[in-house]
Amino acid sequence: MSYTNLPIEKARTYCETIFQKHGFTPEESRGITDVVLTADLYGIESHGIQRMIRYHNSIVKGLVDPKAKPVTVFETPVSAVIDGNHTMGQVTARTSMELAISKAKEHGFGAVTVRNCNHYGIAGYYPKLAANEDLLGFSATNTEAIAIPTFGKQPMLGTSPLALCMPADPYDFWFDVATTVVPRGKIEIYNKRGEPLKEGWAADEYGHSCQDGQHVLDNIKAKNYGGIFPIGGFSTDTGSHKGYGLGIIAELFTGIFSGGHTSPHVENGGMGDTSFHFMAIDYGIFGDKKEIKDRMSTLLRELRESPKAEGHDRIYTHGEKEMESLKEKTISGIPVNEKTVSELKTIGEYVGLAYDDFF
C-alpha cells in the first residue's frame, strides 16, 4: 500500500475546515484538529488523520452533537464530574483537563471525570497539557467493550488507555498505552494495509488467537464474541492477568467515578457514552520542584545510557521517539495511506470541499 506525505499546515487547514462545516466553532475545530494531527506527528497513525472517517460518520449519524455543551454536575475545590452531553470528545476533554490544571495550581491537586462523551483521540495529549504547565498529568478513557478478559471470549472491557506525563529534561516522560496488546486503531491500520495481525493480538469468536483483521473488526462491529487480548496476551504465563487488571483500573477512574457507563454498557460503538478521567498534580507538594524534576531527568538519562542488549544500540525512554517523530514530520509532513486519502476525499465531498484545492 502506498503512502503520501501531507504537509502538516495544509492537513491542519483541511481538517479544521471540515469540522467547521460540520458545525463546530473555529476554536473547537482548531482544538479537535490539533489532537488528531498531534497523533500523526508523534508517529501514532492509528489515532491520527485516519480516524477522520470515524469522526465524520459519528457526526453524520447524530452520535456527536456539534452544538452541545458539557455541564458540571458535581464539584469540589479539587474535583469535578462533568456530563459531556454527547459532545465531541476532544472538545470536552481539553476543557476538563484545563479545569484539573486550574485546581492543581490553586490547591496542589485537581481531578475531573467525564461521562456521556465520545472518542477523545490519543490519551497522552491531555497529560502533556499539564506537563506544559510544570505539573504531573494523567488521563484515562474507557471505550466500548472490545477486549476479552483473561480466559474469556466475550468482550467485556475497552482498550481503555492510561496516560501520564511528567516534566523532565531534555524531554518529558510521556507514557500513553492501551490496556490491551494493541488498540483497535492498529488493527484498522493493518487491515487497511492488507497485512495479517500479529499472533496474540486478537481473538476469534472462540477465544483463540486470530490474525484476520477484517474478521476481528467484523466481530467487534456485530458485537459477537471475540476481540482484542489484554496486555500480556491470552495466558497468565505471559501476564494476561496484569493487562486485564489494568483495564479494570481504567474503568474505575472513568465509568465508575463519573457515574457513566462501563465498557459492557457503552453503546453505539462507544460514541456518546464514553467516560474520561483527568488529573493534574503540582509535584511541588512533595518538595522542591527543580530537585524533583532533576531526579526524574537523571533516572531517564541513566536508563538510556545503561548497557544495551546484544544486537541493540539504543534504549529509549517514553516520549523520546515521539519527540523525534514530531521534529521529523513537522518538516517532511505526515504519511497517509491511500485508503485514508480516499476517505478524506469522501468526507470533503460530503461537506462541499474539494480535496485537491487543499493539497
C-alpha positions in Angstrom: 0.0 0.0 0.0 1.4 3.4 -1.0 1.7 6.4 1.3 1.6 10.1 0.6 3.1 12.8 2.8 0.7 15.6 3.5 2.2 19.0 4.5 1.1 19.5 8.1 -0.3 23.0 7.7 -2.4 22.0 4.7 -3.7 19.0 6.6 -4.5 21.2 9.5 -6.4 23.7 7.3 -8.4 20.9 5.6 -9.4 19.2 8.9 -10.3 22.4 10.6 -12.5 23.4 7.6 -14.2 20.0 7.7 -15.1 20.4 11.4 -16.3 23.9 10.9 -18.5 22.6 8.0 -19.9 20.1 10.5 -21.0 22.9 12.8 -18.1 23.3 15.3 -16.8 26.8 16.1 -13.4 27.8 14.7 -11.9 27.5 18.1 -13.3 24.0 18.7 -12.3 22.9 15.2 -8.7 24.0 15.9 -8.7 22.1 19.1 -10.1 18.9 17.7 -7.7 19.1 14.7 -4.7 19.6 17.0 -5.4 16.4 18.9 -5.8 14.5 15.6 -2.7 15.7 14.0 -0.6 15.5 17.1 -1.1 11.8 16.9 0.3 11.7 13.4 3.2 14.0 14.3 4.1 11.7 17.2 4.0 8.7 14.8 0.7 7.3 16.1 -1.0 6.6 12.8 -3.8 4.6 14.4 -5.2 7.7 16.2 -4.4 10.4 13.7 -6.0 11.6 10.5 -7.1 8.0 9.6 -9.7 8.5 12.4 -11.3 11.3 10.5 -13.8 8.9 8.8 -14.9 7.6 12.1 -15.5 11.1 13.5 -17.3 12.1 10.3 -19.6 9.1 10.4 -20.4 9.7 14.1 -21.4 13.3 13.4 -23.5 12.4 10.4 -25.3 9.6 12.4 -26.0 12.1 15.2 -23.9 10.3 17.8 -21.9 13.5 18.2 -23.8 16.8 18.7 -21.6 19.7 17.5 -23.9 22.3 19.2 -24.0 20.6 22.6 -22.0 21.9 25.6 -20.7 20.0 28.6 -22.2 20.6 32.1 -20.6 20.3 35.5 -22.9 18.2 37.7 -20.7 17.9 40.8 -17.7 19.9 42.0 -15.4 20.4 45.0 -12.2 22.5 45.3 -10.1 19.6 44.0 -12.5 17.6 41.8 -15.4 17.8 39.4 -17.8 15.5 37.5 -18.8 16.7 34.0 -21.6 15.4 31.8 -20.3 15.6 28.2 -23.8 15.8 26.7 -22.6 13.8 23.6 -20.1 16.5 22.6 -17.0 15.8 20.6 -14.6 14.1 22.9 -11.6 16.4 22.1 -13.7 19.5 23.0 -14.8 18.3 26.4 -11.6 16.6 27.2 -9.5 19.7 26.8 -11.9 21.8 28.8 -11.8 19.2 31.6 -8.0 18.9 31.7 -7.8 22.7 31.8 -10.1 22.6 34.8 -8.0 20.0 36.5 -4.9 22.1 35.9 -6.6 25.2 37.3 -7.5 23.3 40.5 -4.0 21.9 40.8 -2.4 25.3 40.5 -4.6 26.6 43.3 -4.8 23.5 45.6 -1.9 21.3 44.5 -4.2 18.6 43.0 -7.1 18.5 40.6 -9.2 15.6 39.2 -12.0 15.8 36.7 -14.1 12.9 35.4 -16.4 13.0 32.5 -19.4 10.9 31.4 -21.6 10.7 28.2 -18.9 11.8 25.8 -17.1 10.5 22.7 -13.7 9.3 21.5 -11.1 11.9 22.5 -8.1 10.9 20.4 -4.7 10.0 21.9 -4.9 9.8 25.7 -1.4 11.3 26.0 -2.4 14.6 24.5 -4.1 15.8 27.7 -1.4 15.0 30.4 1.1 16.9 28.1 -1.1 20.0 28.7 -0.4 19.6 32.4 3.3 19.0 31.9 3.5 22.2 29.8 2.3 24.0 33.0 5.0 22.2 35.0 2.5 19.7 36.5 2.2 16.0 36.5 -0.6 15.0 34.2 -2.8 11.8 34.0 -5.6 10.8 31.7 -7.7 7.7 31.1 -10.7 6.8 29.0 -12.9 3.7 28.6 -14.3 2.5 25.3 -16.9 0.2 24.0 -16.3 -3.4 25.1 -13.9 -4.9 22.5 -11.3 -6.5 24.9 -11.8 -10.0 26.3 -10.9 -10.9 29.9 -8.2 -13.4 30.6 -9.6 -16.9 29.7 -12.8 -15.3 28.3 -14.3 -14.9 24.8 -16.9 -12.2 25.3 -15.7 -8.6 25.0 -16.2 -7.0 28.5 -13.6 -4.2 28.7 -12.4 -1.5 26.4 -8.9 -0.9 25.0 -9.1 1.8 27.8 -5.7 3.6 27.7 -3.8 5.1 30.6 -1.5 8.1 30.0 0.8 10.1 32.2 3.3 12.9 31.5 6.0 14.1 33.9 8.2 17.1 33.2 11.8 16.2 32.5 14.9 17.3 30.5 15.7 17.1 27.7 12.1 15.9 27.0 9.2 14.9 29.2 8.4 11.4 30.3 5.3 10.8 28.1 3.6 7.4 28.6 0.4 6.5 26.7 -0.6 2.9 26.5 -3.8 0.9 25.8 -4.6 -1.7 28.4 -4.8 -4.2 25.5 -2.0 -5.7 23.5 -2.8 -3.2 20.7 -5.5 -0.5 20.3 -8.4 -1.0 17.8 -6.8 1.6 15.5 -3.7 -0.6 15.0 -5.9 -3.4 13.8 -7.6 -1.0 11.5 -4.3 0.1 10.1 -3.1 -3.5 9.5 -6.4 -4.3 7.8 -6.1 -1.2 5.5 -2.7 -2.4 4.5 -3.9 -5.9 3.9 -1.4 -7.3 6.4 -2.2 -10.2 8.8 -2.3 -9.3 12.5 0.5 -10.5 14.8 0.0 -13.7 16.7 -1.5 -13.0 20.1 -3.1 -9.6 19.3 -6.7 -10.5 18.9 -9.1 -13.4 19.4 -11.8 -15.0 17.2 -15.3 -15.9 18.5 -13.9 -19.0 20.2 -11.3 -17.1 22.2 -8.4 -18.4 20.0 -5.8 -16.1 18.5 -6.9 -14.7 15.1 -4.7 -13.0 12.6 -7.5 -12.0 10.2 -8.0 -8.3 11.0 -11.3 -8.0 9.0 -12.8 -10.9 10.9 -11.9 -9.4 14.2 -13.3 -6.0 13.2 -16.5 -7.6 11.8 -17.0 -9.4 15.1 -16.5 -6.1 17.1 -18.9 -4.3 14.9 -21.5 -7.0 15.1 -20.9 -7.4 18.9 -20.1 -11.0 18.5 -17.7 -13.0 20.7 -14.0 -12.3 20.1 -12.0 -9.2 20.4 -8.6 -7.9 21.5 -6.4 -9.5 24.1 -5.4 -7.6 27.3 -1.7 -6.7 27.7 0.0 -10.0 28.2 -2.0 -11.8 25.6 -4.1 -14.9 26.2 -2.2 -16.6 29.0 -1.3 -15.9 32.6 2.1 -17.3 31.8 2.7 -14.2 29.7 1.0 -11.8 32.1 -2.5 -11.5 30.6 -4.0 -11.1 34.1 -1.9 -7.9 34.5 -3.4 -6.2 31.5 -6.8 -7.4 32.5 -6.4 -5.8 35.9 -5.2 -2.5 34.3 -8.4 -2.5 32.2 -10.5 -2.7 35.3 -8.5 0.2 36.9 -9.2 2.3 33.8 -12.9 1.5 34.3 -12.7 2.6 38.0 -11.3 6.0 37.1 -13.7 6.6 34.2 -17.1 4.9 34.1 -17.3 4.2 37.9 -16.2 7.5 39.3 -18.1 9.6 36.7 -21.4 7.7 37.2 -21.4 7.0 33.4 -21.3 3.7 31.5 -18.8 1.0 32.0 -17.5 -0.7 28.8 -20.0 -3.6 28.7 -22.8 -1.0 28.6 -21.3 1.6 26.2 -23.5 1.6 23.1 -23.3 3.0 19.6 -19.7 1.9 19.0 -18.5 3.9 22.0 -19.9 7.2 20.7 -21.9 9.3 23.2 -21.4 7.0 26.2 -17.7 7.1 26.8 -16.2 8.3 30.1 -12.8 10.0 30.8 -10.6 10.9 33.8 -8.1 13.8 34.0 -5.7 14.5 36.8 -3.1 17.2 37.4 -0.7 17.3 40.4 1.6 20.1 41.4 4.5 17.8 42.3 5.9 20.7 44.4 3.7 19.3 47.2 6.4 16.7 47.6 9.3 19.1 47.8 11.5 21.4 45.7 10.2 21.1 42.1 13.6 21.7 40.5 15.2 18.9 42.6 12.3 16.5 41.8 12.5 17.3 38.1 16.3 16.9 38.1 16.0 13.5 39.8 13.5 12.3 37.2 15.7 13.6 34.4 18.7 11.8 35.9 16.8 8.5 36.1 15.7 8.7 32.5 19.2 9.5 31.3 20.6 6.6 33.3 18.1 4.3 31.7 19.1 5.5 28.2 22.8 5.2 28.9 22.6 1.7 30.6 24.2 -1.3 28.8 22.5 -2.4 25.6 21.4 -6.0 24.8 23.3 -7.8 22.1 22.1 -6.6 18.7 20.7 -3.3 20.0 22.5 0.0 20.1 19.8 2.2 21.8 17.5 2.2 24.8 14.6 4.6 24.6 12.6 6.3 27.4 8.9 7.0 26.9 8.3 10.2 24.8 11.7 10.1 23.2 10.5 8.5 19.9 7.5 10.8 19.8 9.7 14.0 20.1 12.0 12.7 17.3 9.0 11.9 15.1 7.5 15.4 15.8 10.7 17.1 14.7 10.9 15.0 11.5 7.3 15.1 10.4 6.9 18.9 11.1 9.3 19.2 8.1 8.5 16.1 6.0 4.7 16.0 6.5 2.6 13.2 7.9 2.4 9.9 6.0 -1.1 8.9 5.0 -2.0 5.7 3.2 -4.1 5.6 0.0 -7.2 4.3 1.7 -7.2 7.2 4.2 -6.7 9.7 1.3 -9.7 8.2 -0.4 -11.7 8.6 2.9 -10.6 12.3 3.2 -11.8 13.0 -0.3 -15.2 11.4 0.5 -15.5 13.5 3.6 -14.6 16.6 1.7 -17.3 15.9 -1.0 -19.9 15.4 1.7 -19.2 18.8 3.3 -18.7 20.6 0.0 -14.8 20.7 -0.1 -12.6 19.7 -3.0 -9.6 17.8 -1.6 -7.4 18.9 -4.5 -8.0 22.5 -3.6 -6.1 22.0 -0.3 -3.4 19.6 -1.4 
